[in-house]
Amino acid sequence: MSDTPAPDLKPSFRSDVTVQLVKHSASDTDVLWAARVSTAGEQSLDELSKDPERSRGLINYLMRDRHGSPFEHNSMTFFISAPIFVFREFMRHRVGWSYNEESGRYRELQPVFYVPDADRKLVQQGRPGKYEFVEGSEEQRELTARTLENTYTQAYEAYQEMLAGGVAREVARAALPVGLYSSMYATCNARSLMNFLSLRTQHELATVPSFPQREIEMVGQEMEARWAELMPLTHAAFNKNGRVGP
Ligand SMILES: Cc1cc2nc3c(=O)[nH]c(=O)nc-3n(C[C@H](O)[C@H](O)[C@H](O)COP(=O)(O)OP(=O)(O)OC[C@H]3O[C@@H](n4cnc5c(N)ncnc54)[C@H](O)[C@@H]3O)c2cc1C
């Protein structure tokens, strides 16, 4: 008898994302000792607790003048579960990021699919690069949910049929749509995270606005909240300086 539970073949539908900070070594002091080595050499660690206002000022100066490398001496690992179309955008962020994602070759993919909730604006108006999203009607919301759920259910049945017929997982997965949830670990540092947030979140303090897809923004907002708890001075300086990655 196998201990592995039988897969649940009935699709389930989600509208949210999961973001968990699973591991970290990240604090504002990591920025300070890295920056102060410029002037204090090997004594830079002793300088840390000397003057909190000076520390705040130094971090702000580094951010303002885009001296970026002191923001790299830290590490945050996130567990993220989100639709594949989010990961496709996420993994365009190449610098200062490490990724490991669940495999569709080595495991049977679970039937968890994305359906937008009532808060997700459905209708795009304007031209590319200069458009906005508006709510959409009740009819459009019902159409979206019904069509997506039917498509997902059919696709997952096709996947299961191929697996039952002896087709390899890596071939059968071609039937599955990008609304399928995947999961990954993503490790970054504050500098690479700030570049990500500058592009993948919308914020009133941003001096260079970006227009990300809502679902990757949901991931970004969760990551930002965890990061802000770890590095409050750095986060404040990021906001104060227009949310431009240093
Ligand atoms: C709103 C939005 C719409 C988008 N639309 C599209 C789209 O339609 N099609 C599409 O293909 N992509 C699209 N992208 C992806 C975008 O082009 C970037 O690939 C993505 O945002 C990653 O940004 P990045 O290169 O700054 O990140 P990273 O890869 O993490 O790079 C960080 C920084 O390192 C430097 N860098 C990295 N690689 C190089 C290099 N090879 N040469 C020189 N400098 C480098 C740059 O300064 C860069 O900003 C979109 C992104 C956003 C935010």
Ligand as a Chemical Component Dictionary entry (heavy atoms), coordinates in Angstrom:
data_LIG
# 
_chem_comp.id                   LIG 
_chem_comp.type                 NON-POLYMER 
_chem_comp.pdbx_formal_charge   0 
_chem_comp.three_letter_code    LIG 
# 
loop_
_chem_comp_atom.comp_id 
_chem_comp_atom.atom_id 
_chem_comp_atom.alt_atom_id 
_chem_comp_atom.type_symbol 
_chem_comp_atom.charge 
_chem_comp_atom.model_Cartn_x 
_chem_comp_atom.model_Cartn_y 
_chem_comp_atom.model_Cartn_z 
_chem_comp_atom.pdbx_ordinal 
LIG C1  C1  C 0 4.077  46.787 -16.999 1  
LIG C2  C2  C 0 5.055  45.857 -17.680 2  
LIG C3  C3  C 0 4.792  45.412 -18.966 3  
LIG C4  C4  C 0 5.672  44.534 -19.596 4  
LIG N1  N1  N 0 5.387  44.088 -20.855 5  
LIG C5  C5  C 0 6.231  43.237 -21.479 6  
LIG C6  C6  C 0 5.954  42.744 -22.778 7  
LIG O1  O1  O 0 4.957  43.089 -23.386 8  
LIG N2  N2  N 0 6.823  41.870 -23.339 9  
LIG C7  C7  C 0 7.969  41.479 -22.713 10 
LIG O2  O2  O 0 8.738  40.706 -23.270 11 
LIG N3  N3  N 0 8.254  41.918 -21.471 12 
LIG C8  C8  C 0 7.430  42.780 -20.838 13 
LIG N4  N4  N 0 7.716  43.225 -19.569 14 
LIG C9  C9  C 0 8.908  42.709 -18.894 15 
LIG C10 C10 C 0 10.052 43.781 -18.841 16 
LIG O3  O3  O 0 10.489 44.110 -20.149 17 
LIG C11 C11 C 0 11.233 43.256 -18.012 18 
LIG O4  O4  O 0 11.743 42.086 -18.618 19 
LIG C12 C12 C 0 10.845 42.900 -16.602 20 
LIG O5  O5  O 0 10.081 43.929 -16.024 21 
LIG C13 C13 C 0 12.094 42.657 -15.746 22 
LIG O6  O6  O 0 12.677 43.899 -15.481 23 
LIG P1  P1  P 0 14.252 44.079 -15.407 24 
LIG O7  O7  O 0 14.927 43.714 -16.705 25 
LIG O8  O8  O 0 14.497 45.469 -14.866 26 
LIG O9  O9  O 0 14.653 43.039 -14.272 27 
LIG P2  P2  P 0 15.986 42.187 -14.089 28 
LIG O10 O10 O 0 16.113 41.166 -15.151 29 
LIG O11 O11 O 0 15.944 41.684 -12.690 30 
LIG O12 O12 O 0 17.144 43.217 -14.276 31 
LIG C14 C14 C 0 17.444 44.215 -13.285 32 
LIG C15 C15 C 0 18.271 45.321 -13.909 33 
LIG O13 O13 O 0 19.534 44.801 -14.312 34 
LIG C16 C16 C 0 19.928 45.426 -15.549 35 
LIG N5  N5  N 0 20.004 44.385 -16.581 36 
LIG C17 C17 C 0 19.522 43.123 -16.507 37 
LIG N6  N6  N 0 19.809 42.426 -17.613 38 
LIG C18 C18 C 0 20.468 43.276 -18.436 39 
LIG C19 C19 C 0 20.987 43.155 -19.755 40 
LIG N7  N7  N 0 20.902 42.038 -20.456 41 
LIG N8  N8  N 0 21.609 44.218 -20.288 42 
LIG C20 C20 C 0 21.705 45.368 -19.596 43 
LIG N9  N9  N 0 21.213 45.568 -18.343 44 
LIG C21 C21 C 0 20.609 44.523 -17.779 45 
LIG C22 C22 C 0 18.871 46.494 -15.865 46 
LIG O14 O14 O 0 19.267 47.707 -15.298 47 
LIG C23 C23 C 0 17.660 45.949 -15.164 48 
LIG O15 O15 O 0 16.699 46.940 -14.830 49 
LIG C24 C24 C 0 6.856  44.108 -18.932 50 
LIG C25 C25 C 0 7.102  44.579 -17.632 51 
LIG C26 C26 C 0 6.222  45.436 -17.001 52 
LIG C27 C27 C 0 6.514  45.892 -15.592 53 
# 
loop_
_chem_comp_bond.comp_id 
_chem_comp_bond.atom_id_1 
_chem_comp_bond.atom_id_2 
_chem_comp_bond.value_order 
_chem_comp_bond.pdbx_ordinal 
LIG C1  C2  SING 1  
LIG C2  C3  SING 2  
LIG C2  C26 DOUB 3  
LIG C3  C4  DOUB 4  
LIG C4  N1  SING 5  
LIG C4  C24 SING 6  
LIG N1  C5  DOUB 7  
LIG C5  C6  SING 8  
LIG C5  C8  SING 9  
LIG C6  O1  DOUB 10 
LIG C6  N2  SING 11 
LIG N2  C7  SING 12 
LIG C7  O2  DOUB 13 
LIG C7  N3  SING 14 
LIG N3  C8  DOUB 15 
LIG C8  N4  SING 16 
LIG N4  C9  SING 17 
LIG N4  C24 SING 18 
LIG C9  C10 SING 19 
LIG C10 O3  SING 20 
LIG C10 C11 SING 21 
LIG C11 O4  SING 22 
LIG C11 C12 SING 23 
LIG C12 O5  SING 24 
LIG C12 C13 SING 25 
LIG C13 O6  SING 26 
LIG O6  P1  SING 27 
LIG P1  O7  DOUB 28 
LIG P1  O8  SING 29 
LIG P1  O9  SING 30 
LIG O9  P2  SING 31 
LIG P2  O10 DOUB 32 
LIG P2  O11 SING 33 
LIG P2  O12 SING 34 
LIG O12 C14 SING 35 
LIG C14 C15 SING 36 
LIG C15 O13 SING 37 
LIG C15 C23 SING 38 
LIG O13 C16 SING 39 
LIG C16 N5  SING 40 
LIG C16 C22 SING 41 
LIG N5  C17 SING 42 
LIG N5  C21 SING 43 
LIG C17 N6  DOUB 44 
LIG N6  C18 SING 45 
LIG C18 C19 SING 46 
LIG C18 C21 DOUB 47 
LIG C19 N7  SING 48 
LIG C19 N8  DOUB 49 
LIG N8  C20 SING 50 
LIG C20 N9  DOUB 51 
LIG N9  C21 SING 52 
LIG C22 O14 SING 53 
LIG C22 C23 SING 54 
LIG C23 O15 SING 55 
LIG C24 C25 DOUB 56 
LIG C25 C26 SING 57 
LIG C26 C27 SING 58 
# 
